[in-house]
Amino acid sequence: MHGLNIIGVIIYWLIIVIAIIHVVMDNRQPAKTMAWALVIFFVPVAGIVLYLFFGVNHRRERLASQRSLDQLSKRSMLEFVEQTDLHVPEHYKPVVDLFINQNLSLPFKATDVDIYTNGYQFFPALLRSIASARHHIHIDFYIFEDDALGQLVSDALIDRAKAGVEVRLIYDDVGCWNIPNAFFERMIQAGIEVAPFLPVRFPSFTSRVNYRNHRKLVIIDGLEGYIGGMNIALRYVKGINDHAWRDTMIRITGGIVYSLQRAFLVDWFFVNRKLISDKCYYPKALSNQKAEGALAQIVTSGPITPYPEIMQGYIRVILAARHYIYIETPYFLPNEPVLFALKTAALAGVDVRILCPFHSDARVVEWASRSYLREAVKAGVQVFLYTAGFLHSKMLVCDDTLLTCGSTNFDFRSFENNFEANVFIYDEAQAQEFRRVFLIDQQQSISLAEIPHRMKPSFIKRLGESLVRLFAPLF
């Protein structure tokens, strides 16, 4: 028996050594490599299990063939690539070209934008759009809750499916882990095509539980779309723990809907290998574009692409800022390149402001973010904490010329692990509107620099925050 115990210990330490070598050979950022090495070494057994579930890097995998992606991205949109009188602002041409080269994110002119800053505005608009659908409805959400709101939206989708409208729904398997199968089965029986994203079933796919579809996309008849930070759940209307929910969702129309459609259809192929590239999903009505309206790009990113496209775009925009850059994010756990860009911009005299919630819905994440926020303040970044509720908004506005809104948080997970989607809009009027929204939110916030116990916490709190920060790359 004693000999068996020795053999077991030897096998265990051999597994640890192999796992740590695997982490090191992956050549990720040193901070993330060290964090996983520490977890594997100091957390017996559970460290190995956590790494298998959350740590294995799939960025180099090609889960969708390039030929299929080309068909989805090019064939149906080819006639719309060349747009007459398409003007790209010279200052942002490197950003636009970056997204084209990395993501085939084509810019489209004449984009109209409506902004919704809470669920009371967004969900009635969404239900009206669903009711107006005549050909198809495409929906892609991280969370589709089985509550009063989720049932209301599902009823509206079922009604359109029974009327002959094609309805396709993607939900994230982990985001909806507590939703009963009967909720989605009811929609399937009504004729809706429903697909979970990367379902986690033991033992297959366990190493991909960390790679989730965090996108929030809606396309109605290929003519209008929605993108932003809200999921389908009652808390996005009523709030949580007596705190109002502040979020940002936008409705877009114009040629940019082609790009939103392409993003959904790539995801649809990803989840069930059905290639949909018929031109009926890209209606010609949008090709006769008016001259007015904003220039926009839909940009997606995910762990299976060669580079983190949205993160790269953020860095490019931050370093190109001349006057100001305002950011709203519920979670602030930036990796080193993003934090360095923000500090560089602030030290160069750019007015950099970051708005986060005073209290997060994830306590550990809040503690991990505190040292990052203090570090930003010390470099000249103005940090504000929203006190009128829980801030879940994900947006950035720069120099009254550019804005972006979508599902991407300023944290490791969004930049490196999640499948995300943002719209980048290059337009003075729209940027000024988003700036106005930011300043209204700032009025309902308190400056971090004015909170002594946050800026100068006790030794025990600083130690706790620093220890949690060590594992921030894993959150």
N, C-alpha and C positions, 0 to 999 in steps of 0.2 A: 504493500500500500504506500509506504514511504517513497519507494522508487517511482510509483505512478505520479505522486504529487510533484516530485522533482521534474519529471517529464512534462507535466502540465504547465509548470512554471516556465520551463524552457520554451515550450511552444508559445505560451502567452507572450513572453518577451520577444520572441522571434516575430510574432505578428505585429507587435508594437514597432519594432525596428523597420519592418517592411512598410508599415503604414506611414511612418515618419519619412522614410526614403521616398515614398510615393508623393507625399506632400511637397517635399523639397524639390523633387524632379519636375513638378508641375510648373515651377518658375513663376509663381504668382507674386503679388506684392509682398515684400518681406514681412510686413505687419500681419498680413493674413496667414502667411506661412508659419510664422512664430506662434500665432494664436492657436492654430490647429495642432501644431506640434505640442504645445503646452497641454491642450485638452487631452490629446491622445496619451501623453506620458503621465499626467497627474490624475486623470479620472479613470480609475480601473474599469475595464470592460465597457462601461457606458461611453467612454471617450471614443473607442473604436466604432461602436454602434452609431454615435452621433456623426462621426466622420462619414460613414457609409451612407447615412441618410441625408446629411446636409453639406458635406464637404467635397464630394467628388466633383471635379470640374468637367462640364460637358461642352465648354465653349468650342472645342475643336470638332465636335460631332456635326455631321450633316444629316439632320433628320428629315430634310425635304430635299429632293433632287434639284439641281440647278436647272435642269431642262424644264421641270414643272414650274419652278419659280419664274423662269423666263416667260413661259406661256401666260402665267397669271399676271405678270408685271408688264409685259410688252405687247402681246398680241392684241388684246382688247383695247389698249390705250394708245396704240401706235399713232393713230390719226390725230391724237390730241397733244402729242409731244411738242409739235411746232405750233406755237400760239402767236398770232399777229400782235404787234405792239406790246410784247412782253418786256417790261422794264424791271431789271433787278437793281436795287440800290447798290451803288459802287462800294459803299462801306461794308455791306453785308454779302457781297459776291463770294468771298472766301467761305462763308458759312453755308450759303446756298449750294455752292459747288461741293463742299464737304459732304452734305447730305445726298446730293445726286450721286457722287462717286462711291460713297459707302453704302447707301441704302436704296439707290434708285428712287429717291424721294423727289419727284418732279415738282417744280413750283407751278402754281396755277394762279392766274389773276382773277379779279372780279369776285372775290370771296366776301360774302355778307356774314356778319357775326352778331349773334344775340348772346348776352351773358346772363347767367343765372347764379346767384350767390347763396341760395338756400333751396331746400327740397320743396318748399311751398311754391316756389317759382318753377323749378325744373320738372317735377313729376306731372303737373297738369299739362305742361307743354309736350312732354313725352307721350302722354296718353292721347292728346289731340293728334299728334303725328302718327301714332299707331292706328288710330281710327281712320285716318286719311289714306292709309296704304291701299294700293290697288294691285300691285304686282308682287312685291317682296318686302320682307322685314328681316334684317340681319342684326343680331344682338350678341355682344361679347362683353361679359361682366365677370369680375372676380368673385363677387358675392351676389347671389339671387336668393334672398331669404324667404322662407315659408312663414310669412307673417301677413298682417292685413294688407300692407302695401304690395308685397310680392304676389299675393293672391289676386289683388286688383289688376296688376300688370299682366299676370298669367291669364286671367280671364279675358283681358283685352286682346292678347295674342291669340288665344283660342278662338275668339269671335272672328278675327280676321282669317285664321286658318280655315275655319268652316265656310268662310265666304270665298275660298279659293285662292287666297293670298299665300305665297310661299313664305314660310317662317322658319328661320334657322337660328338656333340659340347655342352659344358656347358658354359654359360656366366652368370656373376653376374647381377642380376636384377637392383641393385642400381648403380653398376659401369657402366651399359649401360642404365641408366635412360633416356638419351636424344637420344637414337638410335631409329629410326622409326621401327615399327613392320614389315614394308614391307621388310626391309633389311634381317631379319631372315626368314620371310615368303618365300622369294625367294629361300633360301637354303632348306627350308622344302619341297617346291614343287619339288625341284630337287632330293629329296630322302634322304636328310641329316636329321638325328635325332637331333633336337635342343631342349634344355631344359634350362630355366632360373633357377638360384639358389635362393631359398627362395624369390619368387616374393612378392612384397609389394603391397597388394591390400586392401584398406580400407573397412571394419574395421579389416579384418583378417590379421594376420602376421604383424600388425603395430608395435608390441612390438619386432619384430625380425629385424627391419630395420638396427639395429646396428651390426648385426652379418652377416658379408659378406664373400663370398668366394674370397679370395685375391690370390689364387694359380695361377701359370702359368705352365701348364703341357702340353706336347705333346707326344704322343706315336704313332709310325709308325710300323704297322705289328708286334708289340710286340718285335721288334728287336733293335730299337733305340728310344731315347727319348730326350726331352729338358726340362730344369727346370731353373728358375732364376727369374729376376726382370722385364722383359719386357712384356708389353701387345701388342696387335695388334692395333696400331694407328700411324698415320704419324709422330706425334711429337717425337716418339721414334727413328725416323731417322733424321728428320730435326731439332729437338730441339724446344724450346719455347722462344719467345721474343728475337730472335737473339742470344740465348745461346745454344750451342751444348748440346746434351743429352748424358751423360756418364752412362752406365748401364752394367750389367753383366748377361749373359745367357750362359749356358753350354749345350753341347750335350753329352749324355752318351750312351755307348753301353756295352754289356755284361749282365751277370745275373742280375744286378741291375735293368734292365728294367722290370723284373718281379714285383719288388716292386713298381716301378712307375705305372705299369699297375694296380696293386692292389689298389693304391691310387685313380686312376681315377674311377675304377669300384665301389669303395665304394661311391664316390661322385655321380656316375650315379644312383646307387640304392637310394641314399639319395634324388635325385631330382624327380625320377619318379617310384620308387619301382620296377624297372625291375632288377632281379637278373641275372647277367651274370657271369658265373663261368666256362664256357667251356674251356677245355685245349688248344683249338686252339688259344686262346689269350695269351698263354704262350708257344711259340714254342720250340720244343725240341732242335733246333739248338743251343740255348743258354746253354743247359745243358752240352754240351761237351766243357767246358771252358778250355782255355789255362791257363798256370800257371802264366804268366806275367799279370801285371795290378794292379790297386789299389783296396783296400778293401773299400766298400762304403755301406751306409745305406740311404734309403729314410725315412724321418721322417715327419709326419703330426701332426698338432695340431689344436684344435678348441674349441669353447665354450661349446660343449656338452660332452667333455671328462672329466674324473674326475680331471685331472691335466694338466697344461700347459706344454706339453712335450718339445717343442722346447726351451722355456724359461729355463726349468730345465736343459736341455742339455748345454745351453750357460753358465749357472752358474757353472755347473760341469767342463766344459772346462776351464773357466776363472780361477777358483780356483786351477786347476791342472797345469796351465801354469808354466813353469820353467824359460824361457828365454824372450819370447816376445809374445804379442797378438796384432794383427792389425785388426781393424774393419772399414768397410765402411758402412755407413747408411745415407739415405736422411733425416731421422727424428730421433732426439735423445731426447726421453722423457721416460727414463727408470723408471721402478718401483723401489721401495726401495731395494728388494733383488738383482736385477741386478746392480744397482748403487753401493751398498755396496760391491759386489763381485769385481767390477772394481777397486774401491778405495783400497780394501784390497790387490789385486794383485799388484797395483802400489806401495803401501806403503811397500810391501814385496820385492821390487826391480825388479819386472818384468817390462819389457819395454812395456807399454800399450800405444797404439796410436789409436786415433779415427779420422776418416776422414768424414767430413760432407760438404754439399754445403755451399758456402759463402752466397748465397741467396736461400731461399727455394721457392718452388712453392706454399706454403701455409704460408702467412705472420704471421698469428696468431700462427701457430705451431712453426715458426722460433723464435718468441718472447718468447714463452714458453720454448724453448729448451736452450736459452742463459744462464739462471741461472744454469741449469744442467751442461752445458759445463764448466762454470767457476768453479763450485764446483768440477768437475773432475780434472781440471787443478790444483787446490789448493791441491789435494791429490797426485799429481805427474803424472797424465795422460797427455800425449802429445796430444793436440787437433789441428787438421789442417782443414782449410776451403778451399774447392776446388774452384778455380777461373776460370777454363777453360771452364765452362759451368755449367749445372745443374747435380749434382751427384745423381743418383737414384739407384746406385749399393748397393746390400745387401750381403755382404760377410764378412767372418772372417777367418783369418789364424793364426795358433799357432805353434810356436817352430819347424817349418819346418817338422811337422809330421801330422798335421790335418788342414783341411779347411772345411768350409761350405758355401754354396751359395743357395739362393732360394728367396722366396717372403717375408721373415720375416724382418721387421724393428725393430730397438731398441726403441720401444715405447709401451705404454699401449695397444693400439689397436691391434697390431700384437700379443703381448704376451697373451692377455686375451679375445679379442672379435672376431678376424678374424679367418677364416679357412686358415691356412698357410701350406706350404710345403717347406722343405729344403733337400738338399742332404749333408750328412756328409761323407767326404772322408779322409781315413787314409793312407797317402802315401807321402813319402818324396819328390819325383820328382814333384808331382802335387802341394804340399804345397809351394815348392820353386817357382813354376811358378806363383802362386797366390800372393806370397810375392813380386815377381818382378813387377807384375801388380800394387800392392798397392804402391810400392816405386815410380813407374812412375807417378801415380796419386799424390803422396805426393809432387813430384817436381813441380807440377802445382798448388800448394796450398800455403797458408800462415799460419804460426803458430798463433793460437788465442792469445798466450801470447805476440805477437808482435803487437797487435791491441789495443791501449790504450782505445779507446772509447767503445770497447767490454768488456775489462777486468775491466775497471773502468767507467761505464756509469754514467750519471748524476742521481740525486735523482729521477727526474720525470721518467726517463727510467727504473731505478731499480724498482720503485713502479709499473709501468705498467707491467714489466716482472714478478714481484712477484704476482700481481693480476691474470695475465694470467696463471701462474704456478699453482695457486690454483685449476684451472679447467682442468689441464693437464690430470688427469685420465679419463676425459670424452671425450677427443679428439679421 
